[in-house]
Amino acid sequence: MLFKRKEFIQLGSLATASLMLPKFLKAFEGKAMVPPGNKVVVVLQLSGGNDGLNTVIPIGNDLYHKARPRLGIEKSKALSLTGEAGLHPALTGMKELYDDGSLAILNSVGYPNPDRSHFRSMDIWQTASQSNEYWNAGWIGRYLDAQCQGCDKPTQAIEMDDILSLSMKGEHVKGIAVKDPRRLYGTANEKFFRDVMKHHPEANGEQPVDYLYKTMAETLSSADYIFKQSRLHPTSAQYPATELGTSMKTIASLIFSDINTKVYYVSLGSFDTHTNQDMQQQRLFTELSSAIRAFTKDLKANGRFDDVLLFTFSEFGRRVSQNASGGTDHGTANNMFLVSGGLKKKGLINPLPDLSDLNEGDLKHKVDFKDVYATVLNKWLNADATKILGREYGYMDFI
């Protein structure tokens, strides 16, 4: 079968650019795989370097207000957590979770020898490498590698995007990038793609084009599977009509279905607030807060909140002092939100950053983010964290 260059590019786009598919997906078809109490992780990436000091605010610290005479958030405007700490005024949904014991906050999270480049620091977070190491496989992808060797019911991970991030790419197994199961299903079932597969002989894997056809065949099968699973128990709850709200609604529907997905990955941004930080954080935090409020309410109503752990991260925090443009520049350590009905520690689980002990104007990290990953892998996903992360890290007690 002959086809034009434009059609070949279209074929390649479906098969390789929009999603990376594990080979085991076809084996899932027709099977109900989710046992009661199935533990799920939702990773929410705050892209661009969120300003942690205006997220979890040291409202009682004079050094904070001195460093940010115009950008600092006054105690009267913050959502009070304790006498010393408050949340950004737009984070009303997170405040509700804090009040009902469903939110934990980790402060001063980072890694040794921090890098202030967006790309490099994001690579470090997504691979769980040391700052002087360069790895090609992500920590979730290596989790898939470890879990899918020699098991008859392999786990999987889905990223709510059109492009798969490094975190989801293993050495042998990759997660799936799909923004909208319905759209993927519709694209995969276009007559052109079905006709291509009908007329192409069985691939022998020796030529690049054979790999392309093979990948597309898996795509067509898996697109059907994901779409059908997402329709098994679609949530009827109301979610905000935002990109994050739509993604969280899709994740909820998949959690309620029979799909055996253990990790979901979603991003919000950009939090790169060199200028106009007040308005940008207000807008993004409003979207974040509304989507998480709807998601957690939905999980609780469906009896799944104890089985789901959502956590946020950003590639770095911002400088302690404001800049001259109404914003903040790239910094180092930051905070993380942990949301679940299964938390063993709640609220502020470690001290606020010490603003009297800085490293050239930046916060010093007190918690290595890889300890957080190790804890999630070991205690929540029941995986071998040492094998996946490449060395032994400490386990924390928030779960």
C-alpha positions in Angstrom: 0.0 0.0 0.0 1.5 3.3 -1.1 0.8 6.5 0.8 1.9 10.1 0.7 4.5 11.8 2.9 1.8 13.8 4.6 -0.1 10.6 5.5 3.1 9.0 6.8 3.7 11.9 9.1 0.1 11.7 10.3 0.6 8.0 11.0 3.8 8.7 12.9 2.2 11.4 14.9 -0.5 9.1 16.1 1.8 6.2 16.8 4.7 8.0 18.5 4.1 11.6 19.4 0.8 11.5 21.1 1.4 8.6 23.4 4.0 6.0 24.3 2.4 2.6 24.9 3.6 -0.3 27.0 3.3 -3.6 25.2 1.2 -5.1 27.9 -1.8 -2.9 27.4 -3.4 -5.4 24.9 -3.4 -8.0 27.6 -5.7 -5.8 29.7 -8.6 -5.9 27.3 -11.7 -7.3 28.8 -10.3 -7.8 32.2 -11.5 -6.2 35.5 -8.2 -5.7 37.2 -8.7 -3.3 40.1 -9.0 -4.9 43.5 -10.7 -3.2 46.5 -8.3 -0.8 48.1 -6.1 -0.4 45.0 -3.6 2.4 45.8 -3.3 5.2 43.3 -0.8 8.1 43.1 -1.6 11.4 41.4 1.4 13.5 40.7 0.6 17.2 40.1 3.5 19.1 38.6 3.5 22.9 39.1 5.6 23.8 36.1 7.9 26.8 36.0 9.1 27.0 39.6 6.3 28.0 42.0 7.0 30.6 44.7 6.6 28.5 47.8 6.9 31.4 50.2 3.7 33.0 48.8 2.1 29.6 48.8 2.7 28.5 52.4 3.3 31.9 53.9 5.4 32.6 57.0 2.9 35.3 58.0 4.4 35.9 61.5 8.0 36.3 60.2 9.2 39.9 60.0 12.1 38.7 57.7 9.5 37.6 55.1 7.8 40.9 55.1 11.1 42.8 55.0 12.3 40.8 52.0 9.0 41.4 50.2 7.7 44.9 51.0 5.3 44.9 48.0 5.0 41.2 47.1 4.5 39.8 50.6 1.0 38.7 51.6 -0.3 40.3 54.8 -1.4 38.1 57.7 -5.0 39.5 57.4 -5.3 38.3 53.8 -3.7 34.9 54.1 -5.8 31.8 55.0 -4.6 31.1 58.5 -3.2 27.7 59.3 -1.4 28.5 62.6 -0.2 31.7 64.2 2.9 31.6 62.1 1.7 30.1 58.8 -1.0 30.8 56.2 -2.0 29.8 52.7 -2.3 32.0 49.7 -5.8 33.6 49.6 -6.7 31.7 46.4 -6.1 28.3 47.9 -9.5 28.0 49.6 -9.8 24.3 48.5 -6.5 23.4 50.1 -7.5 25.2 53.3 -10.7 23.1 53.5 -8.6 20.0 53.2 -6.2 21.2 55.9 -9.2 21.8 58.2 -10.6 18.3 57.7 -7.3 16.6 58.1 -6.8 15.6 54.5 -3.7 17.8 53.7 -0.1 17.5 54.8 2.5 20.2 53.9 6.2 19.5 53.6 8.5 22.5 53.8 12.0 23.1 52.5 12.0 20.3 50.0 14.8 20.2 47.5 18.1 18.4 46.8 21.9 19.0 47.3 23.7 21.4 44.9 20.5 22.8 43.4 20.3 23.9 39.8 18.3 27.0 38.8 17.8 26.0 35.2 14.2 25.0 34.5 15.2 22.1 32.2 18.0 20.7 34.3 16.2 21.0 37.6 13.1 19.4 36.1 15.2 16.5 34.7 16.6 16.0 38.2 13.1 15.9 39.7 11.7 13.7 37.0 14.5 11.2 37.0 15.3 11.3 40.8 19.0 11.7 39.9 21.7 13.5 41.9 22.5 16.9 40.6 25.7 15.7 38.9 24.0 12.7 37.2 22.3 12.6 33.8 19.7 9.8 33.5 17.5 9.0 30.5 14.8 7.1 32.4 12.3 8.7 34.8 11.5 7.5 38.3 7.9 6.5 37.3 9.2 4.8 34.2 11.7 2.8 36.2 8.8 1.9 38.6 7.0 0.4 35.5 10.2 -1.4 34.5 10.5 -3.0 38.0 6.8 -3.9 38.3 6.3 -5.3 34.8 9.1 -7.8 34.7 7.7 -11.3 35.0 4.3 -10.4 36.4 1.0 -11.3 34.8 -0.8 -8.2 35.9 1.6 -5.3 35.2 0.9 -1.9 36.4 0.7 1.2 34.2 0.9 5.0 34.4 -1.1 7.7 32.4 -0.1 11.3 31.8 -2.8 13.7 31.1 -1.1 15.4 28.2 -0.3 15.0 24.5 3.4 14.5 25.2 5.0 12.1 27.6 7.4 13.6 30.1 10.7 12.1 31.1 9.4 11.0 34.4 7.2 8.4 32.7 9.8 6.9 30.4 11.5 3.7 31.6 14.3 1.8 30.1 11.9 -0.9 28.8 8.4 0.3 29.6 6.8 3.7 29.1 3.7 5.3 30.5 0.9 6.6 28.3 0.3 10.2 27.3 -3.4 10.9 26.6 -5.2 14.2 27.2 -8.7 13.1 26.2 -9.7 9.3 25.9 -12.6 10.2 23.6 -10.5 12.3 21.3 -7.8 9.6 21.2 -10.4 6.9 20.4 -11.9 9.0 17.6 -8.5 9.7 16.1 -7.4 6.1 16.3 -10.6 4.9 14.7 -10.4 7.2 11.7 -10.8 5.2 8.4 -7.3 6.1 7.3 -5.6 4.4 10.2 -7.8 1.3 10.0 -7.2 1.0 6.3 -3.4 1.3 6.8 -3.5 -1.6 9.3 -5.8 -3.7 7.1 -3.4 -3.6 4.1 -0.1 -3.8 5.9 1.4 -7.3 6.4 2.5 -8.5 9.8 5.6 -6.5 10.8 8.8 -8.4 11.3 10.4 -5.6 13.4 13.5 -5.4 11.1 12.7 -2.0 9.6 11.8 1.3 11.3 8.5 1.4 9.4 7.7 -2.0 10.9 8.1 -0.6 14.4 5.9 2.3 13.4 3.1 0.0 12.2 3.5 -2.2 15.3 3.3 0.8 17.6 0.2 2.0 15.7 -1.5 -1.4 16.1 -0.9 -1.2 19.8 -2.2 2.3 19.8 -5.5 1.4 18.1 -6.1 -1.5 20.5 -5.1 0.6 23.6 -7.1 3.6 22.5 -10.2 1.4 22.4 -9.4 0.0 25.8 -8.7 3.3 27.6 -11.8 4.9 26.1 -14.1 2.0 27.1 -12.6 1.9 30.6 -13.2 5.6 31.1 -16.9 5.1 30.2 -17.5 2.2 32.7 -18.1 4.5 35.7 -18.0 8.0 34.4 -18.2 10.5 37.2 -21.3 12.6 37.4 -19.8 15.2 39.6 -19.3 18.8 38.6 -15.8 19.9 37.8 -14.6 23.4 36.9 -14.4 24.0 33.1 -10.6 24.5 33.1 -7.9 22.3 31.6 -6.9 21.0 35.1 -10.5 20.5 36.0 -11.1 18.4 32.9 -8.0 16.3 33.5 -9.0 15.7 37.1 -12.5 14.6 36.0 -10.9 12.1 33.6 -8.6 10.8 36.3 -11.6 10.3 38.6 -13.6 8.4 36.0 -10.6 6.1 35.4 -10.1 5.6 39.1 -13.7 4.5 39.4 -13.4 2.1 36.4 -11.7 -1.3 36.1 -8.5 0.1 34.6 -5.4 -1.0 36.4 -3.6 2.4 36.5 -1.5 3.1 39.5 0.0 6.5 38.7 -1.5 9.5 37.0 0.6 12.5 36.1 -0.8 16.0 35.3 0.8 19.5 35.0 -0.3 23.1 35.7 1.6 26.2 34.8 3.5 28.3 34.1 4.6 29.4 37.6 7.7 31.2 36.3 6.7 34.5 37.9 9.6 36.9 37.2 7.0 39.6 36.7 3.4 40.2 37.6 3.5 37.4 40.2 0.4 38.5 42.2 -2.0 38.0 39.2 -0.4 34.9 37.8 -0.4 33.0 41.1 -3.9 34.1 41.8 -5.1 32.7 38.5 -3.2 29.5 38.7 -4.0 28.9 42.4 -7.7 29.5 41.7 -7.6 26.8 39.0 -5.6 24.5 41.2 -7.8 24.9 44.2 -11.1 24.5 42.4 -10.0 21.4 40.6 -8.6 19.7 43.7 -11.7 20.6 45.7 -13.9 18.9 43.0 -11.6 15.9 42.7 -11.4 15.2 46.5 -15.1 15.7 47.0 -15.7 13.2 44.2 -13.3 10.6 45.6 -14.9 10.9 49.1 -18.4 10.5 47.6 -17.3 7.3 45.8 -15.4 5.8 48.8 -12.0 6.1 47.1 -10.3 9.0 49.0 -8.4 6.7 51.3 -6.9 4.9 48.3 -5.6 7.9 46.5 -2.5 10.0 47.3 -2.1 13.2 45.4 1.1 15.2 45.8 2.4 18.4 44.2 5.9 19.4 43.2 7.7 22.2 41.3 11.2 22.1 39.9 12.4 24.8 42.3 11.1 27.6 44.5 11.9 31.3 44.2 14.4 33.7 45.7 13.4 35.0 49.2 13.6 38.6 48.2 11.3 40.1 45.6 12.8 41.5 42.4 12.3 44.9 40.8 9.6 43.7 38.4 6.9 42.6 40.8 8.0 39.0 40.9 10.7 36.6 42.1 13.6 34.9 40.4 14.7 31.3 40.4 15.5 29.9 43.8 16.0 26.5 45.5 13.9 24.7 48.1 10.2 24.6 48.1 7.1 23.1 49.7 5.0 20.1 48.6 1.3 19.4 49.2 0.2 15.9 50.1 -3.5 15.1 49.8 -5.2 11.8 50.9 -7.7 10.2 53.2 -4.8 7.8 54.1 -2.4 10.3 55.6 -0.8 9.4 58.9 0.6 12.9 59.5 -1.5 16.0 58.7 -1.0 19.7 58.6 2.4 21.2 58.8 4.6 18.2 59.2 7.9 20.0 59.5 9.0 23.5 60.3 8.6 26.5 58.0 11.8 27.6 56.2 14.4 29.4 58.3 14.7 32.8 56.8 17.6 33.7 59.1 19.7 31.0 57.6 20.0 31.4 53.9 22.5 30.4 51.2 23.3 33.6 49.3 19.6 34.7 49.5 18.1 31.2 48.9 16.4 28.7 51.2 18.4 25.7 52.3 16.7 22.4 51.7 16.0 20.2 54.7 14.1 17.4 53.0 15.5 15.5 50.0 12.6 15.0 47.5 13.9 11.5 46.8 13.0 10.6 50.4 9.4 11.5 49.4 9.6 9.4 46.3 11.1 6.5 48.2 8.2 6.7 50.8 5.5 6.8 48.1 7.1 3.9 46.2 7.7 1.7 49.3 4.7 2.5 51.5 2.0 3.4 49.0 2.8 1.4 45.8 4.5 -1.5 47.6 7.5 -1.3 45.3 11.2 -1.7 45.8 12.2 1.9 46.2 16.0 1.2 46.4 16.0 -0.7 43.2 13.9 1.9 41.4 15.8 5.0 42.7 19.2 3.4 42.4 20.3 3.8 46.0 18.8 3.8 49.5 16.8 6.8 50.7 15.0 7.4 54.0 11.4 6.6 54.5 9.2 9.3 55.9 6.1 8.8 58.1 3.4 10.9 56.4 1.8 7.6 55.1 
